[in-house]
Amino acid sequence: MVDRWIVFVILEFVSAAIGFTWGLVTNTALFLYIGGFFFSLGVFAATRWGFDKWKKKQKPRKWKK
């Protein structure tokens, strides 16, 4: 089964591409800002997903008593 987080990341980048494209076609800055927002949200989601994957691979520390 596909990880839900990666689907979310892909959808954010698709939304950003649609926003940027529509903003360039209509010469509207609002859609460029919306595309930028979705792009930054997608980058944040991708880095958070990568961090969580990396964190799971770390070995737990043994506490000294």
N, C-alpha and C positions, 0 to 999 in steps of 0.2 A: 504494500500500500504506500502511496506517495505521502510524504510528510506534509502536513497541512501548512507548516510555516513556509516551506519552499513555494507552495502554491500562492501564498499570500505575497511573498517577495516578487514572484513573476507577475502577479496581477498589478502590483504597485508600479512596476516598470512599464507594463502595457498601458496603464492609465496615464503615466507620465508621457509616454510616446504619443498617445492620442491628444493629450492636452497641448503638448508642444506643436504637434502638427496642425491642430485646429487654430492655435494662436498664430502660427505663421501664415496659414491660409487666409484668415480673416483680419490679419494685422491688428489683433487685439492683445494688449499687454496682460489683461486679466487672465487669459488662458495660458499665457506663458508663465505667470506666477503660479497658477494652479498646477501646471505640469511640473514646475520646479518643486512645488510642495510634495507632489506624489513621488518625484524622483528622490528627494531627500528622505522621505519616509521609507522608500524601498531600500535605499542604501543603509539606513538605520536598521531595518528589519534584517537585511542580509548580514550585517556585521553582528547583530545580536544572535542570529541563528548560528553563525560561525563560532562565536564566543561560547555559546551553550554546548556546541559539539566538542570544542576544545576542552571545556571545563569538565565534561564527562570523562574524558580520557585521562585526566590528571589523577594520580594515585593519592588516596587520602593520607594525610600526615598522621604520624603516631605522636601523641602528646606525651611529653616527658612528665613523669610523676615524681 
